[in-house]
Amino acid sequence: MLTSINPKLPMRNKNVTKDYYVNQLGFTEFGSADYDGYLMLQKDNIQIHFFEFAALDPKENYGQVYIRVDNIDSFYQLLLDKKVGIHPNGYLQIKPWGQKEFSLLDPDNNLLTFGQGIV
């Protein structure tokens, strides 16, 4: 029945959000329409949607999404090579729950955690 999930995260500035996700993380814009105050981005098999929240205080934003990946080491190294900031408490490591993970904060303080199961 359920086939996918597309989280919606807050953004203060559409251009800043688009620039970060496209130029830093390798996403592309989804669809051909440009909606005022709304942004849809995709990378591989996932989409993240963003809604405008101009009054958002990043220090009070608790937006989070967990993204599963199939080659976390390569993706992590790609981001390091591009000088993408890794969360200070979220460097690549193996967690006790059997996932290899790392985390980023986007320009609006949305937490993106990337994880891959270890076998």
RABELKA-V611667 format. One record per helix or strand of 2 or more residues. SS is the DSSP state (H for helix, E for strand). FROM is the first residue (numbers start at 0). LEN is the number of residues. If there is no record, write none. Layout:
SS FROM LEN
SS FROM LEN
This chain:
E 7 4
H 13 11
E 27 2
E 37 6
E 45 7
H 57 3
E 63 5
H 71 10
E 92 2
E 98 7
E 110 7
